[in-house]
Amino acid sequence: MLKLAIATALLMTAFTLPVYAANAMVMKCDDASMMKAQSDVDAMTGPMMKEKKAMASKEMMMAKDAMKAKKMDDCKMHMDKAMKSIGKM
């Protein structure tokens, strides 16, 4: 019975890890992703979220600057940081 439980847990892990990895890879440095991320940042309200929103806004500004400079790796990095700071990743 224990072997079956361990096998089931391993099998479930094998199927769920790619889903989490795919979510992390979804952020692209394009206008659509920028607009989505910015709308997520703008949707943050309340006094408890003020600091997180400021950090996310700063990261989004750096991502936009990197996109304009065609530095896509930097852009993705800043967008990921922005999403992590608001708890989306």
Stockholm file with secondary structure:
# STOCKHOLM 1.0

chainA/1-89         MLKLAIATALLMTAFTLPVYAANAMVMKCDDASMMKAQSDVDAMTGPMMKEKKAMASKEMMMAKDAMKAKKMDDCKMHMDKAMKSIGKM
#=GR chainA/1-89 SS CHHHHHHHHHHHHHHHHHHHHHHHHCCCSSHHHHHHHHHHHHTCCSGGGHHHHHHHHHHHHHHHHHHHTTCHHHHHHHHHHHHHHTTCC
#=GC SS_cons        CHHHHHHHHHHHHHHHHHHHHHHHHCCCSSHHHHHHHHHHHHTCCSGGGHHHHHHHHHHHHHHHHHHHTTCHHHHHHHHHHHHHHTTCC
//
